[in-house]
Amino acid sequence: MKRIIRLIGIIAIIVNCQLSIVNSQSLTPKVTPTSGGYTTGGGNSLSWTMGETHTLTLQGSSNILTQGQQQPEIDILTGTVSTAFCQGATLTVPYTAKGYFGTANVFTAQLSNSSGSFASPVSIGTYTGRISGNIPATIPSNTVSGNGYRIRVVSNASAYNGKDNGTNITINANPTTSSSVTTTIACYGNNGVITVAASGGTTPYSGTGTHSVVAGTYSYTVSDNNGCTSTTSTTITQPSASVTFTTVVTNNSSCTTVHTASISVTATGGTGTKTYSDNGGTSYQGASLFSSLATGTYTVKVKDANGCLSAASSIAVSTSSGITFTTAVVNATTCSTANGKITVTATGGAGVFNYSKDGGTTYQSSNIFNLMLAGTYSIKVKDPLGCYSSVTPVHVSANTGGCRTMEENSIASSNTFTVYPNPASDKITVMFSSDKVSNYTLKIVDISGRIIFNEGLNGGVGENQFELNLSTIAKGVYMILLESDNGIMQKKIIVE
């Protein structure tokens, strides 16, 4: 910082005071700075740097008066800091400031190179102020290790480089750490192993080694002999779920001595391809179905591709009782409308059934009989193993009541009423026998109960045969009804 002092007045005073001494000598003001100063204004003013000492001289033929002038000096003293740090360490740099500093002054802590030179200093912290204080600072993490570092504090208003801390500082390298999964978690809920290793820094290390852990993300910090640290993290995973399973059992039948029972296993969770055991894990197979099983208890377990096991489950295989069934009936709306329905619900046996409404003459896979006229039907159920239920008569009434009906599979129905071919496409033949001359009505009814054909017939004693043209009838399922004074006989036909 430069300052200007005006010398005219003081020189005049001095000259006046000294005239008796110097008589009539010619006097010239002269200012001699010790360094860096200069005179201006015809020798009447001086600019100099803070802290410089200047000598004022009134000069004639000889120097007769000398007056020394000195401005206030500034200085920055860096305080004591630790003599050793790790890369990336934080510290506080104390300093003492002397003299005048501007209002916007910033004190900056600087780090030298490893030889103590500030030719290219590194800023490690700043503080805005004009007085002594402490600067929070951080050693850069990429600082090269060494033992000749220094720290100093500088200012920018006035611009001044303070003295360094006066003692060499050692900066130690941090260790380099790594972590990896060395044993994976093969089974859900089990443990794996993470291994932590280190290099660099100064041995020995603290925090290296192996860790048995469950699934998750883990962070590990390693310290070296100088207390310098480094942190690493690793994630270890596991299968999304444990191995579990469900089973479906088909029991043996009481109608046969052949072992037909089975256990079907459905497994979830775990990893990869599963194998299955029905003996508690003594042996395994690739198929999930155990068949031809005798009556007894089986211990089922499942194993995945990693060898992970499910919990064991005891599954009982028994011998089913004979076939029984219940029925639910929907009545026909009228005596001549084929829209009744019988629903059969069977239990026992092999669990898979076929159903008959004519006492076992014919069977169907569906347990529902539709397009039923009012009448009595002989319901019977069988399974694939040859087990049969008893025959149970089931009556379908008409909502209008008072119908004269024949039982399905009665002698009249079974032996005297035939329709062929069935299925048919263009025509069918209806055959029936009668023990007397009688009038008959032949009807074709669709699944909604609508009569689409209605014709009177004269039947004689013995066999009677009539041919019906189906070319005008749409494809579908129909009932053929043969009505007489003795009742109604019916057959289901399919038009293709």
C-alpha positions in Angstrom: 0.0 0.0 0.0 1.4 3.4 -1.0 1.1 6.5 1.1 1.8 10.2 0.2 3.2 12.8 2.6 3.4 16.5 1.9 6.8 18.0 2.9 6.3 21.7 2.0 5.0 22.8 5.4 7.4 20.9 7.5 10.3 21.9 5.4 9.3 25.6 5.7 9.1 25.3 9.5 12.4 23.6 9.7 14.0 26.2 7.4 12.7 29.1 9.5 14.0 27.6 12.6 17.4 27.0 11.3 18.2 30.3 9.4 20.5 31.6 12.0 22.5 28.5 11.6 22.7 28.2 7.9 22.7 31.9 7.2 21.8 32.3 3.6 22.5 28.9 2.2 20.2 27.6 -0.5 18.2 24.6 1.0 16.7 21.8 -1.0 14.2 19.2 0.5 15.4 15.6 -0.1 13.7 12.3 0.8 15.6 9.1 0.7 13.6 5.9 1.2 15.4 2.9 2.3 13.8 1.0 -0.5 11.2 1.5 -3.2 10.2 5.1 -2.5 10.2 8.0 -4.8 9.7 11.8 -4.6 7.0 13.7 -6.5 5.7 17.3 -6.9 9.1 18.9 -7.4 10.6 17.2 -4.5 7.8 18.1 -2.1 6.0 14.8 -1.7 6.9 11.1 -1.3 5.2 7.7 -2.0 6.4 4.7 -0.1 5.4 1.1 0.9 3.9 0.2 4.3 6.7 -0.6 6.7 9.5 1.2 4.8 11.7 3.7 6.7 12.4 7.0 5.0 14.9 9.8 5.9 13.9 13.5 5.3 16.9 15.8 4.7 17.1 19.6 4.3 20.1 20.0 2.1 22.1 23.1 1.3 25.8 23.1 0.7 25.8 20.4 3.4 23.2 18.3 5.2 22.0 20.3 8.1 18.7 18.5 9.2 17.7 14.9 9.1 14.2 13.6 10.1 13.3 9.8 9.9 9.8 8.7 8.9 8.4 5.1 9.3 5.0 3.7 8.4 3.2 1.0 10.5 4.4 -2.5 9.5 1.9 -5.5 8.6 2.7 -9.2 9.2 1.0 -12.6 9.3 2.3 -15.3 11.5 1.1 -18.9 10.9 0.5 -20.8 14.1 1.3 -24.3 15.2 -0.3 -27.3 13.4 0.2 -31.0 13.6 3.3 -32.4 12.1 1.5 -35.4 10.3 -1.7 -35.7 8.3 -3.4 -38.3 6.1 -4.5 -37.5 2.6 -7.9 -35.8 2.8 -7.6 -34.9 6.5 -9.2 -31.8 7.9 -7.4 -29.3 10.2 -7.6 -25.8 11.6 -4.8 -23.3 10.7 -4.3 -20.6 13.3 -2.7 -17.3 12.4 -1.9 -13.9 13.9 -2.4 -10.8 11.7 -0.6 -7.5 12.4 -1.2 -4.1 10.8 -3.9 -2.8 8.5 -6.1 -5.0 6.2 -8.9 -3.9 4.0 -12.6 -4.7 4.6 -12.8 -7.3 1.8 -9.6 -9.0 2.8 -9.4 -12.8 2.5 -6.9 -14.9 4.5 -5.9 -18.1 2.6 -4.1 -21.1 4.0 -1.6 -22.5 1.5 0.2 -25.8 1.3 3.7 -26.0 -0.1 5.1 -28.9 -2.1 6.9 -31.8 -0.4 10.1 -29.8 -0.4 8.6 -26.8 1.4 8.5 -24.6 -1.6 5.6 -22.2 -2.2 6.4 -21.6 -5.9 3.1 -23.3 -6.8 1.2 -23.3 -3.5 -2.1 -25.2 -3.1 -5.0 -23.4 -1.4 -6.4 -25.6 1.4 -8.8 -23.1 3.1 -9.9 -19.5 3.3 -11.3 -17.1 5.8 -12.7 -13.6 5.2 -11.7 -11.0 7.8 -9.2 -8.4 9.0 -8.0 -9.8 12.3 -6.3 -12.9 13.7 -8.2 -16.2 13.6 -8.4 -19.8 12.5 -8.9 -21.1 9.0 -10.7 -24.4 8.4 -8.7 -26.4 5.9 -8.5 -29.8 4.1 -5.5 -31.6 2.8 -6.3 -32.6 -0.8 -6.9 -36.3 -1.1 -4.5 -36.5 -4.1 -1.6 -34.9 -2.3 1.6 -36.9 -2.8 3.0 -38.4 0.4 6.1 -36.7 1.8 7.7 -35.2 4.9 8.8 -31.7 3.9 5.5 -29.8 3.6 4.8 -26.4 5.1 1.7 -24.3 5.6 1.5 -20.5 5.4 -1.3 -17.8 5.5 -1.5 -15.1 2.9 -3.8 -12.0 2.5 -5.1 -10.2 -0.5 -5.8 -6.7 0.9 -3.1 -5.8 1.6 -1.4 -8.4 -0.5 1.0 -10.1 1.8 2.6 -13.6 2.1 2.9 -14.6 5.8 5.5 -16.7 7.4 5.0 -20.5 7.2 4.4 -22.7 10.3 8.2 -23.2 10.7 8.1 -27.0 11.0 8.1 -29.7 8.3 4.8 -31.6 8.0 4.4 -35.2 6.9 1.5 -36.2 4.7 0.8 -39.9 4.7 -0.9 -41.8 1.9 -4.2 -43.5 2.6 -4.5 -47.3 2.2 -6.4 -48.6 -0.9 -9.2 -51.0 0.1 -11.4 -53.4 -1.8 -14.2 -55.7 -0.9 -15.7 -58.7 -2.8 -18.2 -61.5 -2.3 -16.1 -64.6 -1.9 -19.0 -66.9 -1.0 -22.4 -66.3 -2.5 -25.7 -66.9 -0.7 -27.0 -70.0 -2.4 -30.2 -70.4 -0.4 -32.7 -67.8 0.7 -32.1 -66.7 4.2 -28.6 -68.2 4.5 -25.2 -66.4 4.9 -22.5 -65.5 2.5 -18.9 -64.2 2.9 -17.5 -60.8 2.0 -13.7 -60.4 2.0 -12.0 -57.0 2.7 -8.4 -56.4 1.5 -6.1 -53.4 1.6 -2.9 -52.2 -0.1 -0.8 -49.0 0.1 -0.6 -46.8 3.2 1.5 -48.2 6.0 1.0 -51.7 7.3 -0.3 -53.3 9.5 -4.0 -52.7 8.7 -7.0 -52.8 10.9 -10.4 -53.9 9.4 -9.3 -56.4 6.7 -10.5 -60.0 6.7 -13.7 -61.9 6.1 -17.2 -61.2 7.2 -20.2 -63.7 7.3 -23.3 -61.7 6.4 -26.9 -62.1 5.2 -28.1 -60.4 2.0 -27.6 -56.6 2.0 -25.2 -53.8 1.3 -22.2 -53.4 3.6 -19.6 -50.7 4.1 -16.1 -51.4 5.6 -13.4 -48.9 6.8 -9.8 -50.0 7.0 -7.1 -48.1 9.0 -3.3 -48.4 8.5 -0.5 -48.0 11.0 -0.6 -44.2 10.7 -4.3 -44.0 11.4 -5.1 -43.2 7.7 -8.4 -44.8 6.5 -10.2 -45.9 3.4 -13.8 -47.1 2.9 -15.2 -49.7 0.6 -18.7 -51.1 0.1 -20.2 -54.3 -1.4 -23.7 -55.7 -2.0 -24.4 -59.4 -1.6 -27.7 -60.9 -3.0 -29.7 -64.0 -2.5 -32.5 -65.9 -4.3 -35.8 -64.1 -4.3 -37.6 -66.7 -2.3 -37.2 -70.0 -0.5 -38.4 -73.3 -2.1 -42.0 -74.1 -1.4 -44.6 -76.4 -3.0 -48.2 -77.5 -3.1 -49.6 -80.9 -3.9 -52.7 -82.5 -5.5 -53.5 -86.1 -4.4 -55.5 -88.6 -6.4 -56.4 -91.5 -4.1 -56.6 -95.2 -4.9 -60.0 -96.7 -5.8 -61.8 -99.3 -3.7 -62.9 -101.0 -6.9 -59.5 -102.3 -7.9 -56.4 -103.7 -6.4 -54.2 -101.8 -8.9 -52.3 -98.9 -7.4 -53.6 -95.8 -9.2 -53.0 -93.1 -6.7 -50.7 -90.1 -7.5 -49.2 -87.0 -5.9 -48.6 -84.0 -8.2 -46.2 -81.4 -6.9 -46.0 -77.7 -7.9 -42.9 -75.9 -6.6 -42.0 -72.2 -6.5 -39.0 -70.1 -5.3 -35.4 -71.2 -5.2 -33.0 -71.2 -8.2 -33.0 -73.2 -11.4 -34.4 -76.6 -12.1 -36.1 -78.5 -9.3 -36.0 -82.2 -8.3 -38.6 -84.0 -6.2 -38.6 -86.6 -3.5 -41.5 -88.6 -1.9 -39.3 -90.4 0.7 -38.0 -87.4 2.7 -35.0 -86.7 0.5 -33.5 -90.2 0.3 -33.8 -90.0 -3.4 -35.0 -87.4 -5.9 -36.5 -87.5 -9.4 -36.9 -84.9 -12.1 -40.6 -85.4 -12.6 -43.0 -83.6 -10.3 -45.6 -86.4 -10.5 -45.4 -89.5 -8.3 -47.8 -92.1 -9.7 -48.9 -95.8 -9.0 -48.7 -95.1 -5.3 -49.9 -97.6 -2.7 -52.1 -96.4 0.1 -49.9 -94.8 2.8 -48.1 -91.6 3.8 -45.3 -90.0 1.7 -42.8 -87.4 2.8 -42.4 -84.9 0.0 -39.4 -82.6 -0.4 -38.2 -80.4 -3.2 -34.5 -79.4 -4.0 -33.4 -76.6 -6.3 -30.3 -76.3 -8.5 -28.2 -74.9 -5.6 -29.2 -77.8 -3.4 -31.6 -75.7 -1.3 -34.3 -77.7 0.2 -38.0 -77.1 0.9 -39.6 -78.0 4.2 -40.8 -81.6 4.2 -44.5 -82.3 4.1 -46.3 -85.5 4.9 -48.9 -86.4 2.3 -51.5 -89.1 2.9 -52.7 -91.4 0.1 -55.9 -93.3 0.9 -58.3 -95.6 -0.7 -61.4 -93.8 -1.9 -64.9 -95.1 -1.0 -67.3 -96.1 -3.6 -68.9 -93.6 -5.9 -71.9 -91.6 -4.6 -73.6 -88.6 -6.0 -76.3 -86.0 -5.5 -78.5 -84.3 -8.1 -80.1 -80.9 -8.7 -83.1 -80.7 -10.9 -84.5 -77.8 -13.0 -88.1 -78.7 -14.1 -89.3 -78.3 -17.7 -91.7 -75.5 -18.3 -94.4 -77.8 -19.9 -94.9 -81.4 -20.5 -93.8 -81.2 -24.1 -91.0 -78.6 -23.7 -87.5 -80.1 -23.5 -85.8 -77.5 -21.3 -85.4 -79.4 -18.0 -82.0 -80.0 -16.5 -80.3 -82.5 -14.2 -76.9 -81.6 -12.6 -75.0 -84.6 -11.0 -72.2 -84.0 -8.3 -70.2 -87.2 -7.7 -67.6 -88.1 -5.0 -65.4 -91.1 -4.3 -63.9 -93.4 -6.8 -61.0 -92.1 -8.8 -62.3 -88.6 -8.8 -62.9 -88.5 -12.6 -66.3 -89.5 -13.7 -68.7 -90.2 -16.6 -72.4 -89.9 -16.3 -75.5 -91.7 -17.6 -79.2 -90.9 -17.5 -80.4 -94.2 -18.9 -79.1 -96.6 -16.3 -75.7 -97.1 -17.9 -76.6 -97.7 -21.5 -74.8 -94.6 -22.6 -72.4 -92.2 -20.8 -71.2 -88.6 -21.2 -68.3 -86.7 -19.7 -70.4 -83.7 -18.7 -72.2 -83.9 -15.3 -75.1 -81.8 -16.7 -78.0 -83.2 -18.7 -79.8 -80.5 -20.6 -82.9 -80.5 -22.9 -84.8 -82.8 -20.5 -88.5 -83.5 -20.9 -90.6 -84.1 -17.9 -90.0 -87.7 -16.9 -88.0 -90.1 -14.7 -84.4 -90.8 -15.5 -82.0 -93.5 -14.3 -78.8 -91.7 -13.2 -75.6 -93.8 -12.9 -71.9 -92.7 -12.5 -68.7 -94.5 -13.3 -64.9 -93.8 -13.0 -62.1 -94.8 -15.3 -61.2 -97.7 -13.0 -64.5 -99.4 -13.5 -66.2 -98.3 -10.3 -69.9 -97.7 -10.6 -72.4 -96.0 -8.4 -75.8 -97.4 -7.8 -78.6 -96.4 -10.2 -80.9 -93.7 -8.8 -84.2 -92.6 -10.4 -84.4 -88.8 -10.8 -87.7 -87.2 -11.7 -88.0 -84.1 -13.9 -91.4 -82.5 -13.5 -93.2 -80.0 -15.7 -94.2 -76.7 -14.1 -97.7 -77.1 -15.6 -98.0 -80.5 -14.0 -100.0 -83.5 -15.0 -97.6 -85.1 -17.5 -97.9 -88.7 -18.6 -94.2 -89.8 -19.0 -92.1 -92.9 -19.6 -89.0 -93.6 -17.6 -85.8 -93.1 -19.7 -84.4 -96.6 -20.3 -87.7 -98.2 -19.6 -88.6 -101.2 -21.9 -90.6 -98.9 -24.1 -88.0 -96.3 -24.3 -84.9 -98.4 -24.6 -86.0 -101.2 -26.8 -88.6 -99.6 -29.1 -87.4 -96.1 -29.9 -84.3 -95.7 -32.1 -82.9 -92.8 -34.1 -80.1 -93.2 -36.7 -77.6 -92.1 -37.9 -76.7 -89.9 -35.0 -75.0 -87.5 -35.6 -76.8 -86.8 -38.9 -76.5 -84.2 -41.7 -79.3 -84.5 -44.2 -81.8 -87.1 -42.9 -82.5 -89.4 -40.0 -84.6 -92.5 -39.5 -86.9 -92.9 -36.5 -87.9 -96.5 -35.6 -90.2 -97.6 -32.8 -92.3 -100.6 -32.0 -95.9 -100.7 -30.7 -98.2 -103.4 -29.4 -101.3 -101.7 -30.7 -102.5 -99.3 -33.4 -102.1 -95.8 -32.0 -101.6 -92.2 -33.1 -98.2 -90.6 -32.5 -96.8 -87.1 -32.7 -93.1 -86.7 -33.7 -91.5 -83.4 -32.7 -88.0 -81.9 -33.0 -87.1 -79.4 -30.2 -84.0 -77.1 -30.1 -82.0 -76.3 -26.9 -84.2 -73.3 -26.1 -87.4 -75.5 -26.1 -88.7 -74.2 -29.5 -90.5 -76.8 -31.6 -89.1 -76.7 -35.1 -90.8 -79.8 -36.4 -94.2 -81.3 -35.5 -96.0 -84.0 -37.4 -98.7 -86.6 -36.6 -98.0 -90.3 -37.4 -100.2 -93.4 -37.5 -98.4 -96.3 -35.8 -99.3 -99.9 -36.3 -98.6 -103.0 -34.3 -95.0 -104.0 -34.5 -92.1 -102.1 -35.9 -92.7 -98.6 -37.3 -90.2 -96.6 -39.3 -90.3 -92.9 -40.5 -87.6 -90.8 -42.3 -87.2 -87.1 -41.5 -85.5 -84.6 -43.8 -82.9 -82.4 -41.9 -81.6 -80.3 -44.8 -83.6 -77.3 -43.6 -82.5 -77.6 -40.0 -79.5 -75.7 -38.7 -76.5 -77.5 -37.2 -76.8 -78.0 -33.5 -78.2 -80.2 -30.7 -81.8 -81.2 -30.7 -84.3 -83.5 -28.9 -86.6 -85.8 -30.9 -89.9 -86.5 -29.0 -92.3 -89.3 -29.8 -95.6 -88.7 -28.0 -98.5 -91.2 -27.7 -101.3 -92.0 -25.3 -98.7 -94.0 -23.3 -96.4 -91.0 -22.7 -93.4 -89.4 -24.3 -90.2 -91.0 -25.5 -87.1 -88.8 -26.3 -83.7 -89.0 -27.9 -81.0 -86.4 -28.3 -79.6 -85.9 -31.8 -76.8 -83.9 -33.3 -77.2 -82.2 -36.7 -73.9 -81.6 -38.4 
